[in-house]
């Protein structure tokens, strides 16, 4: 049974769903421009008895946030767990969601039993010049009110080359079409010190899932986490790119289940 929920914070509302089950709940946190629905290809392959929580991060999907108010996605996650009265959870984050759960695990290790990072971003990461230039192009189009061009530029981003060439292309296209694009115009995430400076303190048992065809920045982020974290197991998928939850959902669902059960 799945129960919808709505959590009203001081300057935001988080919307999500809780699938009942037994044991430690698994919280799934989506990537930039996505929503909780991006997990649907994978959820059906996770055991029916596993309690699952999916939610839209502030400003994405059905969740809202007050413009101009600085915030932290990790602090929102803490508020969500507190509201749902969950003392300790398993966390799984994809891309931006990976940055959220990694940041949370570094700040609140006592609240995390196990951590799964899928093609993770990292808070405070210093991007390559190529990434920055492409991001600026998208931002210029969005700020000019041309969201159609911004979405085309995002769709054509090298980050999604493997996904566009896969059977998951239509899912990616739909996800991008549903993204309103406000974060390209204004992102109110509070500036924070880089997590790369404290990733050596990561002691939570961690599964790192990556694609060998991902972009340079994300490959380097994964290498840093795998090398600096104290209890990290990495599975690198040779024929996959960034969007593992779209490209190989069944495969990574099995890997996640096995990790959580051991």
LUMTORKE-683487 format. One record per residue: x, z, y of N, C-alpha, C, O in turn. Coordinates in steps of 0.1 Angstrom, whole numbers, plus 5000, padded with zeros to 4 digits. Layout:
// LUMTORKE-683487
{rec {X,Z,Y},{X,Z,Y},{X,Z,Y},{X,Z,Y}}
...
// end
This chain:
// LUMTORKE-683487
{rec {5008,5000,4988},{5000,5000,5000},{5009,5000,5013},{5018,5008,5013}}
{rec {5005,4991,5022},{5013,4990,5035},{5005,4996,5046},{4993,4992,5048}}
{rec {5011,5004,5054},{5003,5011,5065},{5010,5006,5078},{5022,5009,5080}}
{rec {5003,5000,5088},{5008,4997,5101},{5010,5009,5109},{5003,5019,5108}}
{rec {5020,5009,5118},{5022,5020,5127},{5026,5015,5141},{5031,5004,5143}}
{rec {5023,5023,5151},{5027,5021,5165},{5032,5033,5171},{5025,5044,5171}}
{rec {5044,5033,5176},{5051,5045,5182},{5053,5043,5197},{5060,5033,5201}}
{rec {5047,5051,5205},{5048,5050,5219},{5059,5059,5224},{5058,5071,5223}}
{rec {5069,5053,5229},{5080,5060,5236},{5078,5061,5251},{5068,5055,5256}}
{rec {5087,5067,5258},{5085,5068,5272},{5085,5055,5280},{5077,5053,5289}}
{rec {5093,5045,5275},{5093,5032,5282},{5092,5021,5273},{5095,5009,5276}}
{rec {5087,5023,5260},{5086,5012,5251},{5075,5016,5240},{5071,5027,5239}}
{rec {5072,5006,5232},{5063,5008,5221},{5069,5000,5209},{5072,4988,5210}}
{rec {5071,5007,5198},{5076,5001,5186},{5065,4999,5176},{5057,5008,5173}}
{rec {5064,4987,5171},{5053,4983,5161},{5060,4980,5148},{5070,4973,5147}}
{rec {5054,4985,5137},{5059,4982,5124},{5050,4985,5112},{5038,4987,5115}}
{rec {5055,4984,5100},{5047,4987,5088},{5055,4995,5079},{5068,4994,5078}}
{rec {5048,5004,5071},{5054,5013,5061},{5048,5010,5048},{5036,5012,5046}}
{rec {5056,5005,5038},{5051,5003,5025},{5055,5016,5017},{5066,5019,5015}}
{rec {5044,5022,5011},{5046,5034,5004},{5054,5032,4991},{5054,5021,4985}}
{rec {5060,5043,4986},{5068,5042,4974},{5074,5056,4971},{5070,5066,4978}}
{rec {5083,5057,4962},{5090,5069,4959},{5104,5068,4961},{5111,5058,4960}}
{rec {5110,5079,4966},{5124,5080,4968},{5128,5078,4983},{5119,5079,4992}}
{rec {5140,5076,4986},{5145,5074,5000},{5140,5061,5006},{5141,5050,5000}}
{rec {5133,5061,5017},{5128,5049,5023},{5140,5040,5028},{5150,5045,5033}}
{rec {5137,5027,5027},{5147,5017,5032},{5141,5011,5045},{5130,5006,5045}}
{rec {5149,5012,5056},{5144,5007,5069},{5151,4994,5071},{5164,4993,5071}}
{rec {5144,4983,5074},{5149,4970,5076},{5148,4966,5091},{5138,4967,5097}}
{rec {5160,4963,5096},{5161,4960,5111},{5165,4946,5113},{5176,4942,5109}}
{rec {5157,4938,5120},{5159,4923,5121},{5170,4920,5132},{5175,4929,5139}}
{rec {5173,4907,5132},{5183,4902,5142},{5177,4898,5155},{5165,4899,5158}}
{rec {5186,4893,5164},{5182,4889,5177},{5173,4877,5176},{5174,4867,5169}}
{rec {5162,4878,5185},{5152,4867,5185},{5142,4867,5174},{5133,4859,5174}}
{rec {5144,4876,5164},{5135,4877,5153},{5125,4888,5154},{5122,4893,5165}}
{rec {5119,4891,5143},{5109,4902,5142},{5109,4907,5128},{5117,4903,5119}}
{rec {5101,4917,5125},{5100,4923,5112},{5096,4912,5101},{5098,4914,5089}}
{rec {5089,4901,5106},{5085,4891,5096},{5096,4883,5090},{5094,4876,5080}}
{rec {5108,4884,5097},{5120,4877,5091},{5124,4882,5078},{5132,4876,5070}}
{rec {5119,4894,5074},{5122,4900,5061},{5113,4896,5050},{5116,4899,5038}}
{rec {5102,4889,5053},{5092,4886,5043},{5097,4878,5031},{5093,4880,5020}}
{rec {5107,4868,5033},{5112,4861,5021},{5119,4870,5012},{5120,4867,5000}}
{rec {5124,4882,5016},{5132,4891,5008},{5124,4902,5002},{5127,4907,4991}}
{rec {5114,4907,5010},{5106,4919,5006},{5100,4918,4993},{5099,4927,4985}}
{rec {5095,4906,4990},{5088,4904,4977},{5097,4905,4965},{5093,4908,4954}}
{rec {5110,4904,4967},{5120,4906,4956},{5126,4920,4955},{5134,4923,4946}}
{rec {5122,4928,4965},{5126,4942,4964},{5115,4950,4955},{5103,4947,4956}}
{rec {5119,4959,4947},{5111,4966,4938},{5098,4972,4945},{5099,4977,4956}}
{rec {5087,4970,4938},{5074,4974,4944},{5074,4989,4947},{5066,4994,4955}}
{rec {5081,4997,4939},{5081,5012,4941},{5090,5017,4952},{5091,5029,4955}}
{rec {5098,5008,4958},{5107,5012,4968},{5100,5013,4982},{5094,5003,4987}}
{rec {5100,5025,4988},{5094,5026,5001},{5101,5018,5012},{5114,5019,5013}}
{rec {5094,5010,5019},{5100,5001,5029},{5094,5003,5043},{5082,5005,5044}}
{rec {5103,5003,5053},{5098,5003,5067},{5104,4991,5074},{5116,4989,5074}}
{rec {5095,4983,5079},{5100,4972,5088},{5093,4974,5102},{5082,4978,5103}}
{rec {5101,4971,5112},{5096,4972,5126},{5102,4962,5135},{5113,4957,5132}}
{rec {5096,4959,5146},{5102,4951,5156},{5110,4959,5166},{5104,4969,5171}}
{rec {5122,4955,5168},{5130,4963,5178},{5124,4961,5192},{5117,4951,5195}}
{rec {5127,4970,5201},{5122,4970,5214},{5124,4956,5221},{5134,4950,5221}}
{rec {5112,4950,5226},{5113,4937,5233},{5112,4925,5224},{5111,4914,5229}}
{rec {5111,4927,5210},{5110,4916,5201},{5097,4918,5193},{5091,4928,5192}}
{rec {5092,4906,5189},{5080,4906,5181},{5068,4913,5188},{5065,4909,5200}}
{rec {5062,4923,5182},{5050,4930,5188},{5054,4942,5196},{5046,4949,5202}}
{rec {5067,4946,5195},{5072,4957,5203},{5075,4954,5217},{5079,4942,5220}}
{rec {5073,4963,5226},{5074,4961,5240},{5084,4971,5246},{5087,4981,5241}}
{rec {5089,4967,5258},{5098,4976,5265},{5097,4973,5280},{5095,4962,5284}}
{rec {5097,4984,5288},{5096,4983,5302},{5109,4976,5308},{5120,4981,5306}}
{rec {5107,4965,5316},{5118,4958,5322},{5126,4967,5331},{5120,4975,5339}}
{rec {5139,4966,5331},{5147,4974,5340},{5151,4988,5336},{5158,4995,5343}}
{rec {5146,4992,5324},{5149,5005,5319},{5160,5004,5309},{5158,4998,5298}}
{rec {5172,5010,5311},{5183,5009,5301},{5179,5016,5289},{5172,5027,5289}}
{rec {5183,5011,5277},{5180,5017,5264},{5190,5014,5254},{5199,5006,5256}}
{rec {5189,5020,5243},{5197,5018,5231},{5188,5015,5219},{5179,5023,5216}}
{rec {5191,5004,5212},{5183,5002,5199},{5185,5013,5189},{5176,5016,5182}}
{rec {5197,5019,5189},{5200,5029,5179},{5192,5042,5182},{5187,5049,5174}}
{rec {5190,5045,5195},{5182,5056,5199},{5168,5054,5196},{5160,5063,5193}}
{rec {5163,5041,5198},{5149,5038,5194},{5148,5041,5179},{5137,5046,5175}}
{rec {5158,5037,5171},{5157,5039,5156},{5156,5054,5153},{5148,5058,5144}}
{rec {5164,5062,5161},{5163,5077,5159},{5149,5082,5162},{5144,5090,5155}}
{rec {5143,5077,5173},{5130,5081,5177},{5119,5077,5166},{5110,5084,5163}}
{rec {5121,5065,5160},{5112,5061,5150},{5113,5070,5137},{5103,5074,5132}}
{rec {5125,5073,5133},{5127,5082,5121},{5121,5096,5124},{5114,5102,5115}}
{rec {5123,5101,5136},{5118,5114,5140},{5102,5113,5140},{5096,5122,5135}}
{rec {5097,5103,5145},{5082,5102,5146},{5076,5101,5132},{5065,5107,5130}}
{rec {5083,5094,5123},{5077,5092,5110},{5081,5104,5100},{5078,5104,5089}}
{rec {5089,5113,5106},{5093,5126,5099},{5102,5122,5087},{5100,5127,5076}}
{rec {5111,5113,5089},{5121,5109,5079},{5134,5116,5082},{5141,5112,5092}}
{rec {5138,5125,5074},{5151,5132,5077},{5163,5124,5074},{5173,5124,5080}}
{rec {5162,5116,5063},{5173,5108,5058},{5168,5095,5052},{5159,5095,5044}}
{rec {5174,5084,5056},{5169,5070,5051},{5181,5062,5047},{5193,5064,5050}}
{rec {5178,5051,5040},{5187,5040,5038},{5184,5030,5049},{5172,5027,5052}}
{rec {5194,5024,5054},{5193,5015,5066},{5199,5001,5062},{5210,5001,5056}}
{rec {5192,4991,5066},{5196,4977,5063},{5194,4969,5076},{5183,4968,5081}}
{rec {5205,4964,5082},{5203,4956,5094},{5210,4943,5093},{5220,4941,5087}}
{rec {5203,4933,5099},{5207,4919,5099},{5212,4915,5113},{5204,4916,5123}}
{rec {5224,4910,5115},{5230,4905,5128},{5228,4916,5138},{5235,4926,5138}}
{rec {5220,4914,5149},{5218,4924,5159},{5213,4937,5152},{5217,4948,5156}}
{rec {5204,4936,5142},{5200,4948,5135},{5211,4955,5128},{5211,4967,5126}}
{rec {5221,4947,5124},{5233,4953,5118},{5241,4962,5128},{5246,4972,5125}}
{rec {5242,4957,5141},{5248,4965,5151},{5240,4978,5153},{5246,4988,5156}}
{rec {5226,4977,5153},{5218,4988,5155},{5220,4999,5144},{5223,5011,5148}}
{rec {5220,4995,5132},{5222,5005,5121},{5236,5010,5120},{5238,5022,5116}}
{rec {5246,5002,5123},{5260,5006,5122},{5262,5017,5134},{5268,5027,5131}}
{rec {5257,5014,5146},{5258,5023,5157},{5251,5036,5154},{5257,5047,5157}}
{rec {5240,5035,5147},{5232,5047,5143},{5240,5055,5133},{5241,5067,5134}}
{rec {5245,5048,5123},{5252,5055,5112},{5265,5062,5117},{5269,5073,5113}}
{rec {5272,5056,5127},{5284,5062,5133},{5280,5074,5141},{5288,5084,5142}}
{rec {5268,5074,5148},{5264,5085,5156},{5257,5096,5149},{5257,5108,5153}}
{rec {5250,5092,5138},{5241,5102,5131},{5243,5100,5116},{5234,5097,5108}}
{rec {5255,5102,5111},{5258,5100,5096},{5250,5109,5087},{5247,5105,5076}}
{rec {5245,5120,5092},{5237,5129,5084},{5223,5124,5082},{5216,5129,5073}}
{rec {5219,5114,5089},{5206,5108,5088},{5205,5096,5079},{5195,5090,5076}}
{rec {5217,5092,5073},{5218,5080,5066},{5223,5083,5052},{5234,5088,5050}}
{rec {5216,5079,5041},{5221,5080,5028},{5230,5069,5024},{5242,5071,5020}}
{rec {5225,5056,5026},{5233,5044,5024},{5230,5034,5034},{5220,5034,5041}}
{rec {5240,5025,5037},{5239,5015,5048},{5242,5001,5042},{5251,4999,5034}}
{rec {5233,4992,5046},{5235,4978,5042},{5236,4970,5055},{5228,4970,5064}}
{rec {5247,4962,5056},{5250,4954,5068},{5250,4939,5063},{5258,4935,5055}}
{rec {5241,4931,5069},{5240,4917,5066},{5244,4909,5078},{5238,4909,5089}}
{rec {5255,4902,5077},{5261,4894,5088},{5260,4902,5101},{5255,4897,5111}}
{rec {5266,4914,5101},{5264,4923,5112},{5271,4919,5125},{5282,4913,5125}}
{rec {5264,4922,5136},{5270,4922,5150},{5276,4936,5151},{5274,4945,5143}}
{rec {5283,4938,5162},{5288,4952,5165},{5286,4955,5180},{5290,4947,5188}}
{rec {5282,4967,5183},{5280,4971,5197},{5293,4970,5204},{5303,4975,5200}}
{rec {5293,4964,5216},{5304,4963,5224},{5315,4952,5220},{5326,4953,5224}}
{rec {5311,4943,5211},{5320,4933,5206},{5325,4924,5217},{5317,4920,5226}}
{rec {5338,4920,5217},{5344,4911,5227},{5343,4897,5221},{5351,4894,5212}}
{rec {5334,4888,5226},{5331,4875,5220},{5342,4865,5223},{5349,4866,5233}}
{rec {5343,4855,5215},{5352,4844,5217},{5347,4836,5229},{5335,4836,5232}}
{rec {5356,4828,5235},{5352,4820,5247},{5341,4810,5243},{5333,4806,5251}}
{rec {5342,4804,5231},{5332,4794,5227},{5318,4800,5226},{5309,4794,5231}}
{rec {5318,4812,5220},{5305,4819,5219},{5299,4822,5233},{5287,4819,5236}}
{rec {5307,4827,5242},{5303,4831,5255},{5298,4818,5263},{5287,4819,5270}}
{rec {5305,4807,5262},{5300,4795,5269},{5287,4790,5264},{5278,4786,5272}}
{rec {5285,4790,5251},{5272,4786,5245},{5261,4795,5250},{5250,4791,5253}}
{rec {5264,4808,5250},{5254,4818,5254},{5250,4816,5269},{5239,4818,5272}}
{rec {5260,4813,5277},{5257,4810,5291},{5248,4798,5293},{5239,4798,5301}}
{rec {5250,4788,5285},{5242,4776,5286},{5227,4779,5282},{5218,4775,5289}}
{rec {5225,4787,5272},{5212,4791,5269},{5206,4800,5280},{5194,4798,5283}}
{rec {5213,4809,5285},{5209,4818,5296},{5205,4810,5308},{5195,4813,5315}}
{rec {5213,4800,5312},{5210,4792,5324},{5196,4785,5322},{5188,4785,5331}}
{rec {5194,4779,5310},{5181,4772,5308},{5170,4782,5309},{5159,4779,5315}}
{rec {5171,4794,5302},{5160,4804,5302},{5157,4809,5316},{5146,4810,5320}}
{rec {5168,4812,5324},{5166,4817,5337},{5159,4807,5347},{5153,4810,5357}}
{rec {5161,4794,5343},{5155,4783,5351},{5141,4781,5347},{5134,4772,5353}}
{rec {5136,4788,5337},{5122,4787,5333},{5121,4776,5322},{5109,4773,5318}}
{rec {5132,4771,5317},{5131,4760,5307},{5133,4766,5293},{5144,4764,5287}}
{rec {5123,4773,5288},{5125,4779,5275},{5126,4769,5264},{5132,4772,5254}}
{rec {5120,4758,5266},{5120,4747,5256},{5135,4743,5253},{5139,4742,5242}}
{rec {5142,4741,5264},{5156,4737,5262},{5164,4749,5257},{5173,4747,5248}}
{rec {5161,4761,5261},{5169,4773,5256},{5167,4774,5241},{5176,4777,5234}}
{rec {5154,4772,5236},{5152,4773,5222},{5159,4762,5214},{5164,4764,5203}}
{rec {5159,4750,5220},{5166,4739,5213},{5181,4742,5212},{5187,4739,5202}}
{rec {5187,4747,5223},{5201,4751,5223},{5204,4761,5212},{5214,4761,5206}}
{rec {5195,4771,5211},{5196,4782,5201},{5195,4776,5187},{5202,4779,5178}}
{rec {5185,4767,5185},{5183,4761,5172},{5195,4753,5168},{5199,4752,5156}}
{rec {5202,4746,5178},{5213,4738,5175},{5226,4745,5175},{5237,4740,5172}}
{rec {5226,4759,5177},{5238,4767,5177},{5245,4766,5164},{5239,4766,5153}}
{rec {5259,4765,5164},{5266,4765,5151},{5263,4776,5142},{5265,4776,5130}}
{rec {5258,4788,5148},{5255,4799,5140},{5245,4795,5129},{5245,4801,5118}}
{rec {5236,4786,5132},{5226,4782,5122},{5228,4769,5115},{5219,4764,5108}}
{rec {5240,4764,5115},{5243,4751,5108},{5239,4752,5094},{5232,4743,5089}}
{rec {5244,4762,5086},{5241,4763,5072},{5226,4764,5069},{5220,4759,5060}}
{rec {5219,4772,5078},{5204,4774,5076},{5197,4762,5079},{5187,4758,5071}}
{rec {5200,4754,5089},{5193,4742,5092},{5195,4732,5081},{5186,4723,5079}}
{rec {5206,4732,5073},{5208,4723,5062},{5202,4728,5049},{5204,4722,5039}}
{rec {5195,4740,5049},{5190,4746,5037},{5175,4745,5037},{5169,4741,5047}}
{rec {5169,4748,5025},{5154,4748,5025},{5148,4758,5034},{5136,4758,5036}}
{rec {5156,4767,5040},{5150,4777,5049},{5149,4772,5063},{5146,4780,5072}}
{rec {5152,4760,5066},{5152,4755,5080},{5138,4757,5087},{5138,4760,5098}}
{rec {5127,4755,5079},{5114,4756,5086},{5112,4771,5090},{5105,4773,5100}}
{rec {5116,4780,5082},{5115,4794,5085},{5122,4798,5098},{5117,4805,5106}}
{rec {5135,4792,5099},{5143,4795,5111},{5136,4788,5123},{5135,4795,5134}}
{rec {5131,4776,5122},{5124,4769,5133},{5112,4778,5138},{5110,4779,5150}}
{rec {5104,4783,5128},{5093,4791,5132},{5097,4804,5139},{5090,4808,5148}}
{rec {5107,4810,5134},{5112,4823,5140},{5116,4820,5154},{5113,4828,5163}}
{rec {5123,4809,5157},{5128,4806,5170},{5116,4803,5179},{5116,4807,5191}}
{rec {5107,4795,5174},{5095,4791,5182},{5087,4803,5186},{5081,4803,5197}}
{rec {5087,4814,5178},{5079,4826,5181},{5086,4835,5191},{5080,4845,5195}}
{rec {5099,4833,5193},{5107,4841,5202},{5104,4838,5217},{5105,4826,5221}}
{rec {5100,4848,5225},{5096,4846,5239},{5108,4843,5247},{5107,4837,5258}}
{rec {5120,4848,5243},{5132,4845,5251},{5135,4854,5263},{5144,4850,5270}}
{rec {5128,4865,5264},{5131,4873,5276},{5145,4879,5277},{5150,4881,5287}}
{rec {5150,4882,5265},{5164,4887,5265},{5175,4877,5270},{5186,4882,5273}}
{rec {5171,4864,5269},{5181,4855,5275},{5181,4856,5290},{5191,4852,5297}}
{rec {5170,4860,5296},{5169,4862,5310},{5174,4875,5315},{5181,4876,5325}}
{rec {5170,4886,5308},{5174,4899,5312},{5174,4908,5300},{5163,4910,5293}}
{rec {5185,4914,5296},{5187,4923,5285},{5190,4937,5290},{5201,4938,5296}}
{rec {5182,4946,5288},{5184,4960,5294},{5191,4969,5285},{5191,4981,5287}}
{rec {5197,4964,5274},{5205,4973,5266},{5216,4980,5274},{5223,4974,5282}}
{rec {5217,4993,5272},{5226,5001,5280},{5241,4998,5275},{5243,4998,5263}}
{rec {5250,4996,5285},{5264,4994,5281},{5269,5006,5273},{5267,5017,5277}}
{rec {5277,5003,5263},{5282,5014,5255},{5297,5011,5251},{5301,4999,5252}}
{rec {5304,5021,5248},{5318,5019,5243},{5318,5011,5230},{5309,5012,5222}}
{rec {5328,5002,5228},{5328,4994,5216},{5329,5002,5203},{5337,5011,5202}}
{rec {5320,4998,5194},{5320,5005,5181},{5333,5002,5173},{5336,5009,5163}}
{rec {5340,4991,5176},{5352,4988,5169},{5362,4999,5171},{5371,5001,5162}}
{rec {5361,5007,5181},{5370,5018,5183},{5367,5030,5175},{5375,5040,5174}}
{rec {5356,5031,5168},{5353,5042,5160},{5348,5039,5146},{5343,5047,5138}}
{rec {5349,5026,5142},{5345,5022,5129},{5353,5028,5118},{5348,5029,5106}}
{rec {5365,5033,5121},{5373,5040,5111},{5367,5053,5106},{5371,5058,5096}}
{rec {5357,5058,5114},{5350,5070,5110},{5338,5067,5101},{5331,5077,5098}}
{rec {5335,5055,5098},{5324,5051,5090},{5326,5056,5075},{5335,5051,5068}}
{rec {5319,5067,5071},{5320,5073,5058},{5308,5070,5049},{5309,5072,5037}}
{rec {5297,5066,5055},{5285,5064,5048},{5287,5053,5038},{5293,5042,5041}}
{rec {5283,5054,5025},{5284,5043,5015},{5278,5031,5021},{5266,5031,5024}}
{rec {5286,5020,5022},{5281,5008,5029},{5283,4995,5020},{5293,4993,5014}}
{rec {5272,4987,5020},{5273,4974,5014},{5273,4964,5025},{5264,4963,5033}}
{rec {5283,4955,5025},{5285,4945,5035},{5283,4931,5029},{5290,4927,5020}}
{rec {5272,4925,5033},{5269,4911,5028},{5271,4901,5038},{5266,4901,5049}}
{rec {5280,4891,5035},{5284,4881,5044},{5283,4867,5038},{5283,4865,5026}}
{rec {5283,4857,5047},{5284,4843,5042},{5297,4837,5047},{5301,4838,5059}}
{rec {5304,4830,5038},{5317,4824,5041},{5315,4813,5052},{5325,4809,5058}}
{rec {5303,4807,5054},{5301,4797,5063},{5297,4802,5077},{5293,4794,5086}}
{rec {5297,4815,5079},{5293,4821,5092},{5303,4817,5102},{5314,4812,5099}}
{rec {5300,4820,5115},{5309,4816,5126},{5321,4826,5127},{5321,4837,5121}}
{rec {5331,4822,5136},{5343,4829,5137},{5341,4844,5141},{5347,4853,5135}}
{rec {5332,4846,5151},{5330,4860,5156},{5325,4869,5145},{5330,4880,5143}}
{rec {5315,4864,5138},{5308,4872,5127},{5318,4874,5115},{5317,4885,5109}}
{rec {5326,4864,5112},{5335,4866,5101},{5346,4877,5105},{5349,4885,5097}}
{rec {5350,4877,5118},{5360,4887,5122},{5353,4901,5122},{5360,4911,5118}}
{rec {5341,4902,5127},{5334,4915,5127},{5334,4921,5113},{5337,4932,5111}}
{rec {5330,4912,5103},{5329,4917,5089},{5343,4921,5084},{5344,4931,5077}}
{rec {5353,4913,5088},{5367,4917,5083},{5371,4931,5089},{5377,4939,5082}}
{rec {5367,4933,5101},{5371,4946,5107},{5363,4958,5100},{5369,4968,5097}}
{rec {5350,4956,5098},{5343,4966,5091},{5348,4969,5077},{5349,4980,5072}}
{rec {5350,4958,5070},{5355,4959,5056},{5369,4966,5055},{5372,4973,5046}}
{rec {5377,4963,5065},{5391,4968,5065},{5392,4983,5070},{5400,4990,5066}}
{rec {5383,4986,5080},{5384,4999,5087},{5375,5009,5081},{5378,5021,5082}}
{rec {5363,5005,5076},{5354,5015,5070},{5360,5022,5058},{5368,5016,5051}}
{rec {5355,5034,5056},{5361,5042,5045},{5355,5040,5031},{5360,5044,5021}}
{rec {5343,5035,5031},{5336,5034,5018},{5327,5021,5018},{5315,5022,5017}}
{rec {5333,5009,5020},{5326,4997,5022},{5329,4987,5010},{5340,4985,5007}}
{rec {5318,4983,5004},{5318,4973,4994},{5313,4960,5000},{5302,4959,5005}}
{rec {5321,4949,4999},{5317,4936,5005},{5314,4926,4994},{5322,4924,4985}}
{rec {5303,4918,4996},{5300,4907,4988},{5300,4895,4998},{5291,4894,5007}}
{rec {5309,4885,4996},{5310,4874,5005},{5305,4861,4997},{5310,4857,4987}}
{rec {5294,4855,5002},{5287,4844,4996},{5293,4831,5000},{5292,4827,5012}}
{rec {5300,4824,4991},{5308,4812,4994},{5300,4801,5001},{5305,4794,5009}}
{rec {5287,4799,4996},{5279,4788,5001},{5268,4791,5011},{5259,4784,5013}}
{rec {5270,4803,5017},{5259,4807,5026},{5265,4809,5040},{5277,4811,5042}}
{rec {5256,4810,5050},{5260,4812,5064},{5256,4825,5069},{5258,4835,5063}}
{rec {5250,4825,5081},{5247,4837,5088},{5234,4843,5083},{5233,4855,5081}}
{rec {5223,4835,5081},{5210,4840,5079},{5207,4842,5064},{5200,4834,5057}}
{rec {5214,4851,5058},{5213,4854,5043},{5199,4857,5039},{5195,4854,5028}}
{rec {5191,4864,5048},{5178,4868,5045},{5168,4856,5044},{5158,4857,5038}}
{rec {5172,4844,5050},{5165,4832,5048},{5171,4823,5038},{5163,4817,5030}}
{rec {5184,4822,5037},{5191,4813,5028},{5191,4817,5014},{5188,4809,5005}}
{rec {5194,4830,5011},{5194,4834,4997},{5187,4848,4996},{5193,4858,4992}}
{rec {5174,4849,5000},{5168,4862,5000},{5167,4869,4987},{5169,4881,4986}}
{rec {5164,4862,4976},{5163,4868,4963},{5176,4874,4958},{5177,4884,4952}}
{rec {5187,4866,4961},{5200,4871,4956},{5204,4884,4963},{5209,4893,4957}}
{rec {5203,4884,4977},{5207,4896,4984},{5197,4908,4981},{5202,4919,4981}}
{rec {5185,4905,4978},{5175,4916,4975},{5180,4923,4962},{5180,4935,4961}}
{rec {5185,4915,4952},{5190,4921,4940},{5203,4929,4942},{5204,4940,4937}}
{rec {5211,4924,4951},{5224,4931,4954},{5220,4944,4962},{5227,4955,4959}}
{rec {5211,4944,4970},{5207,4956,4978},{5201,4966,4968},{5204,4978,4969}}
{rec {5192,4962,4960},{5185,4971,4950},{5196,4978,4941},{5195,4990,4939}}
{rec {5205,4970,4936},{5215,4976,4927},{5224,4986,4935},{5227,4997,4930}}
{rec {5227,4983,4947},{5235,4992,4956},{5228,5005,4958},{5233,5016,4957}}
{rec {5215,5004,4961},{5207,5016,4965},{5205,5025,4952},{5203,5037,4954}}
{rec {5205,5019,4941},{5201,5026,4929},{5213,5033,4922},{5211,5041,4913}}
{rec {5225,5030,4927},{5237,5036,4920},{5243,5047,4928},{5253,5053,4924}}
// end
